[in-house]
Amino acid sequence: MRPFHLLAGAMLATLSLQGQTDSTATSKIPFEGMDLTWINGQNRQSDFPLQLKDKNGDVILTGVAYVDSYYNYDFHHPKDNTHTISSAIGRSNEFTINMASIGLETNYKNVLGKLWLQYGQMGAIVQDLDATVGHGRNTNISNLKYIREASAGYHFDVAYGLNLEAGIFMSYIGLESYVLGENWSYQRSSVCDFTPFYFQGARLQFFPSKYLKTEIWLLNGWQSYNSWNQSLGLGSSTYWRPNENLQVVANFYLNGKDSRNSDVARLHHDNSVVYRYFRDKASNGISQAAFSLNSHYGFQSGDGVTAKDNYLLGSSFANRVWFAKNKLALTLRGDILTNPGAYLAFSPSPVADNDFNDALAAGKDLKMFQGTATFDVMPNDFATFRLEYGYRSSNIPYFAGPGGTTSPDGWIDTPTTSWRPDLRKSENRITLAVSFRL
């Protein structure tokens, strides 16, 4: 359910400023000269080879390509090969194309434009859950399913930059990105996985100083192509980077009506601190080290729903150490989450008669722990080989067991009458992933 996380936005302003050729172009560039490629949830590229430039050397258009594939080994060996409770990993014990994506971006002469297309398993997990396409007519999942991002806007030379854009964007909520190659770990933290991955709407980005970015969002709703009703969502996001080693973020979301035929109000807040505490880029030993802390709190209430029984509270802490001039990296991460009412939780199975739903009906709150260890090999800016071990546990049966979560024999067309999904309280997996990005 989460989204993914936006690129910093500084790149948009920086490239658009660099692409100007008239005499009114400002020299004020936010975050100028800062190395931000190390940050959890950010693109680590410093070289962009697919660029078209004009005769003055200004960038007109940047082409982008991304492919992410994985093999996931689930120690439970579910018979339907379905890996549950994850938007990042949907299959087990088989090879999977998670995302294949191509795109174009422009920041030329103050014009902002972006079109990213996508295909793969991860889109089926995220986009297929959008029920707002059933609100009225002239709408369908297929209208936007293969569009990852699409936006149009304009950059104004105010202070360090002012951007106005409308379209479909990666979500600003959460630290970790929808694009897994930008994250320190392959499986996202629980708090990021349970919150939106995309928003459709408009945003105003303002850079009042070199070190600060703030945004105001007006959007259709909580990870929805359309609106549930007549109420739009309101959001804000603020980034402060006093230097290239520290990033502090605060995000908010508010929507008065985010459910079908309901007046339930939803408020969500997350904040994060990312700090690089060591750097020696020429070292063949430890070349840099950093940590990230991301915390979330949100609730919904109204129309008979109470906040004390419907909230999400959780934190994720990760520490990453790079070696061999940043060609290798090891990340250790742990996260915890509690979600009474499970109003943001993934459903473990399409079969409603299961142990998870029984536990919720008995009044139990969902509580989870996750630990991951991730080792990356990064020969250059464009390729990543990743090996990750993950362990998860919950207080109620939630993860797929050997019997699977689809049907008695694992096929979707097999009747499930009197059959219950095999759910367990813990899970162990090993994932091998490879990705490239140009």
GICORWO-V967566 format. One record per helix or strand of 2 or more residues. SS is the DSSP state (H for helix, E for strand). FROM is the first residue (numbers start at 1). TO is the last residue. If there is no record, write none. Layout:
BEGIN
ss/from/to
SS/FROM/TO
SS/FROM/TO
END
This chain:
BEGIN
ss/from/to
H/10/18
E/51/53
E/59/74
E/95/106
H/108/110
E/111/119
H/121/127
H/131/134
H/141/143
E/147/156
E/162/170
H/180/182
H/190/193
E/197/209
E/212/219
E/233/243
E/246/255
E/265/279
E/286/302
H/307/309
E/311/323
E/328/339
H/340/342
H/355/361
E/366/380
E/383/394
E/399/400
E/423/424
E/426/437
END
